[in-house]
Amino acid sequence: MTTVEPTAHAHPDASPAHPVPVIIDCDTGIDDALALLFAVRHPGIDLRAVTCVAGNTDVDQVVRNTLTVLDQAGAPELPVARGAERPLIEPARPAAHVHGRDGMGDIGLSAPTDRMPVDVDAVTLLRREILGSPRPVTLVPIAPLTNIALLLRTYPEVTRNIERIVFMGGAVEIGNATPVAEFNVWHDPEAAAILLSAGVPITMYGLDVFRRVVVPWADVQRLSASAEPGARLAGRLLAHRDPAATGDPTPTGSLGDAGAVCAVADPAGLTTSLLPVEVSLTPGPTRGQTVVDRRPRPGESEIHHGTREKPLVDVALDVGVERYVKLYLGTVEKR
């Protein structure tokens, strides 16, 4: 068993002089939209493509939401592709109770204008953009990992031009889809297991940090009142759960998936530890759990049955909350 004490990321920060080529794979609900707004506007990120997968809502609605968000963000023309409409084994299980019927909080967003998805599927687009990039790509899946698993199994050669995979998924401690499983991994556990075996550096931005990066309500209100469409959309999405209805005495807006993209732009804001991680694939209450081994030494199981190799993953254990909130607001309000 191999463990490393928690440290900040070793790979360099994104900067305008050397923007990081990024591809986002998403199931555009509320926080995926926040992530796209940030990725489009941060000067250190070169967003090359967006691929869509079923998750928060059905895949066709995900495509529509993605195109609408790119419109609102003032994004340049970007290839957007439709991907898997269900997990590898399980049926699709959308999260309308969190993201609304349309996946975007039912806030009444208009349809996309002239943007259209490309005429190839997500896996084909991923292969084309990764292998065609002059610099190694950072892949940022913030959704169930079905598209990524299909890519890795169909075109394993793409790994030679992937710098790192930063995925939003998993949890060291408490889940949300179940007591121990986070939604993206729970939605397609087999796909998550395939991703972990990709053989490239991987950062797991899980619920342990995901839940902590929240925008103060005063900032949410300011964004919501902005005359600039992208900033206003960010505010409306952050505010989609009415504090009066929730009864929360200190209402805040969670950045959610957007924190994973902040970690690409500013990796030093994230504290990680290189740890063995595996996904529970057995039926029952632990299915979809990311089992993160934080023990300092092998236990009785390894002593009696031998050590089994597990993928080593940079697991996010701590995050600079104020740092990422400031980074997000400063980027989205730049227009």
N, C-alpha and C positions, 0 to 999 in steps of 0.2 A: 504494500500500500504506500502511495506517495502523497504527501501533503506539503503545502508551502504556506508559510505564515502570510496573513493578509497583507497585500501591498497594493499600491495604485498600479494602473495599467502601465506596461512598458512601451507600448506603441505610441507614436507621436500624436500630439493634438492635431486636429484639422485646422488649417489656416487658409486665408484667402490666397496666399502664394502657392500652396500645394493642396488644393481641395481634394478631399477623399472621394474617389468614385464609389457611389453607393447605389444599390438596388434595394428597394423596399418591397417586401411581400406582405400583403395586408388583407384584412377582412373588414374594410372600412366601416367602422362604427365611430363612436364619439371620439375616443382617444386615438384611434388610428388617424382620424382627420386632423387632430392636433399635431400628430407626428408629421404628417405630410406638409402642413403649413410651415412647420419649423424647417423641415428638410429643404423645401423650396427656397426659403429665405436666408438660410445660413450661408455666408460666403465661403465657409470651409468645407461645404458639402457639395459635391457634383452629383446631383440626382440624375441617374442615367435611365431608369425605367421603374415602372411600378407593376407588380403582378398581383392578381386578385384571387382569393380563395374563399370558399364558404366557411362561415364561422359565426360572427356576431349576427349576420343575416345571410340570406341566400346569395349565391355568387353573382347573379345578374344584378341584384340590388347593390352589391359591393362595387361592381363596375360603375354603375350610375353614380353612387356616392363619391367614388374616387374621382371621376371626371368632374363632378360638381365642385369638389374641394379644390382641385387643381385650377379650375376657372376662378374661384373666389380668391385663391392665393396669387393669381397673376402669374402662374407658372408658364415657362416656355413650352413649346410643343414637346411632349414626352410620350414615349410608347407606353401604353397601358394594355395589359392582356388579361383575358378571362382564363381562370385556372380551374382547379378541381371543384366540383359541385357537391362533393361529399368526402368524408374521410376514407382511408384505405379499406377499413373493415366496417366501422360503425355507420349508422345513418347520420345525416346532418342533424345537429341539435342547436338551433340558433338561440341567441340570448336577448330576445325581445323584451324581457322583463327589465333588462338593464339599458339597452340601447334603443328601445322603441320599435314600432312596427317597421319603420324604414331604416333602422340601424343608426339614425342620426338624431335620436331624441325627439322625433316627430315635431321638429321646430319649423316645419314648412319651407324647407329649402327648395329653390327652383331647380328644374332639370338642367343638365349641362347644355351649353349652347352648341358650338360647332365641334367640340371634341368628340372623337370616336375611338373605341378600342382598335388596336391593330388586328390584322386578319390572321394572326397566328396565335396558338395557345400559349399559356404562361410558361410551360416548360421549354418550349422552342425559343421564346423570347429570352428567357433566362440564359439558356445556352449561348445564344447569339451575342447577347450583351456582355456576358462574362468573358467568353473567349475572344471577343472583338475589342475588348478594352485594352488600350496601350499600357495601363497600369493595373496591378491587381485590385480587384473589387472587394469592397466590404459589403457583405450581404446582411440585410437587416430584416429578418422575418418577425413580424409583430402580430402573428395570427396562428391558427392551427398550421402545422408544418407539412401538410399534405403535398403542396407544390414542391417543396424543397426535397422531400423524400423521393418523389417521382423523378426530379432532376438528378439527384445523386445516383439513383439506381439506373436511370436511362442513359445518362451522359456523365459517368464518373470522371472523365477527363477534365471537367470544369474545375476540379479542385486545384489544378495547377495554377489557376489565375484568380483564386480567392485568397485575399489577404487574411480575412477573419470573418467569422459569422457572429454577429451580436443579435441574440434572439430574446424577445420578451416571452418568457414562459417559465413554468416551474416555480417551486418554492422550497426553501430549506425547512421552513417550519409549518405555517398554516396555509391550507389551500382556500379556494373560493368555490370551485365547482363541487368539491367534496371537502370533508375536513382536512384532507391531506393533498389534494390534487388541484392544481391551477387550471383554468379553463382551456387555454391553448393546447397544453399537453394532454389534458383529459379528453379533449375533443378528438384527438388522433394520436394515441400513445405510441402506436407502431411507427408512425412518421417521426415522432420525436426521438425514438430510439435510433432510427436510421440517421437522423441529423447528428446525434452525439457521436456516431462512428464515422463521421465524414473525413477525419484525418487532417483537419485544418484547425488553427486556433479558434476556440469558441468562447464567447462570453455569455453567461446566463444572467440576464436581467430579470430576476424573478420577483414574486410578490413581496419579498422581504424589503426591497427598496421601492418597488412600484407603488406601494401604498403610502409611502412617506412623502413623495414630492407633490405638494399641493400648493395652489396659488391662493393667497389671501383674498378674502371676499372683496375688499376695496379695489384690488387690481382687476378682479373679474368684472366688477361693475364698470370700471374705466374702459376695459376692452369692449364690453358690450355696447358702450355709448360711442365708440369710435366711428368716425366717418369713413374710415378705410375698410373695404369689404373683408379682407383677410383677418385683420385684427378683430373686427366686429364678430366674424364667424367664430373665432377662437373664444371670445367672451361668451357668446350665446351657447356654445357647446359646453364650456366650463360651468355655466349656470343652468344647464338643462334640468337639474333637479332642484326645484324651488325650495330654498331653505325654510320657508314658512310651512311647506308641506312635510318636510323631514323632521322639523323640530330641533335641528342641530343648532345649539347655542353659539357655535363658532364655525359657521359655514365656510367651506373652502372648495376649490375646484381642483380635482386631481388631474395631473398631467398624464398619468397612466403610461400608455405605450410611448408617448412622446419622450419620456425619460430615457428610453433605450437609444433614441436618436441623439439626444443630448450627450449620451455617453460616447457616441462616435465623434461628435464635435469637440467634446471636452472630456476625454477619458480619465484625466487626473482627478475629476470630481467623484469618481467611483472607486471604492475600495473592494478588491477582490481577493479570493484565495483559490489557488489551483488545487482542485479537489476531485476525487473520483465521484462520478454521478452515473446513475442508471435509472431507467424508467420501469416502473412496475407494470407488467403487461398481463398479469393474471386477473381473471374475473374476480369481482368482489370489491370490498370497500377501499382497497389500496390501489385499484387500477388507475393509472395515470399519475401516480405519485412520482416525483423526482427524488430518488433516494440519494442524498448527499452525505458522503462519509467524512465526518469531521473528527473522527477519532485519531489520537496521536500515535496509536500502535494497533497492530492486528488483534482481533479478539478470538474467542474460542472457536467461532465458526471457521475462521481461516486456519487456525492451528490444527483443527481436527479434519478439515475437508480440503485444505489447500487454498491458496490465494487465486482468485479469478480476476483477470485483467478487466478493468473498467475504464471508460474514457475519462481523461482528465479535462476538466472544464474550469475556466476562470469564473467562479461563482461570486456574484455581487453580494457583499455582506453589509456594506454601509455606503451612504451617499451624502454628498454635500447638498442638503435640501435647498438652502437659501441660494447657493451657487447656481444650481440648475434652474430654479425659479427665475432668478435674475437673468440667466442666459436665455431662457425661453422668452421672457417678456421683451428683453432687449432685441431679440431677433425678429419676433413676429410683429413688433410695432415699428420696425425700421422703415417701412414703405413711406 
